[in-house]
């Protein structure tokens, strides 16, 4: 990944990778493919723009409301809000 968002790995072991992502307005994660199933827990309410092979979409996320995605997701996530967006990503190995 070569995005402009700040990623901090909190836990990494043989079972899980837990990363905190902090995104100023307009910053992105960089194009990437998820090699594991994962759960995202937003730390704040926010709107993100998702760039995928299929095109562009937007998602409104709510603080503390987690969501699950399967291995293989390929995308770039961009903060489409006017303030900082932050989330915890939990990859299940």
N, C-alpha and C positions, 0 to 999 in steps of 0.2 A: 504494500500500500504506500502511496506517495501523496496522501492528501494533506490538507492544511489544518485539520482538527487535531487537538491534543489527546493522545491516547496514553493512559497509564495502566500498565498491567499490575493488578493488585494481588492476584493469586495465579500461579501456574504450576501444575503438578501433573501426574499421570492420568488424572480423572477430569480435570476442568481447567479452563482459562477464564479468569474474571478480569475484565478490562473496564475502566471508567473512561468515557469519552466526553470531552468538553469542546463545544463548537460555538465559536463566535458567529454572528450573522454572516452568511455567505460562505463559510468554510465547509470543507468536505472531508469524508473519510478516505477518499481515493478509491478507484475501481478495485474491487476484490471479489474473490469467491470464497464462500464459507465451506471449510473442510469438515465441519462438524455441525450437528444439530445445535441450536442456540436459543437462548431466551434473552429478551431485552426488557429492562426495567427503566422507564423514563424517570429521571430525577426532577423534572419540571414539565409543565404543559408546554407543548411546542408543535410547530409544523415543520415537516421535512419534505424535501423534494427527493424522489428516488429515480435515478437514471438506471435503466436496465436495457438489455438487448431488445426488449419488446417496446421500449419507449420511456416516456416520462410520466410519473404519477406523483401525487402528493398524499401525505398521511398526517392526520392530526393525532398526536399522542398525548395521553393524560398522565400526569405525575402519579407514580406508584402502580399503574395498570400495566402489568407485564404482557408480552406476547411471545409466541413461539414460532420459529421457522426451522424448516428442514435443511439438512446439509445440501450444498450445491447452489444455494442462492448466490447470484452474481449481480453486483450493483455498486453504485456510488451513492452515498447519502450526503445530502447538502442541507445545511440549516437554512430553511426558508422563512424564518421568523425574524423579528426585529431585535430580539434579545438573545442572550446565550441559551443554547440548548445543551442538555447533558443527559447521559444515560449510562447504565451499567449493562454490559454485555457478558453473558455467561455461556461459554462454549462447552458443550458436553463431549468429552473425548470417548 
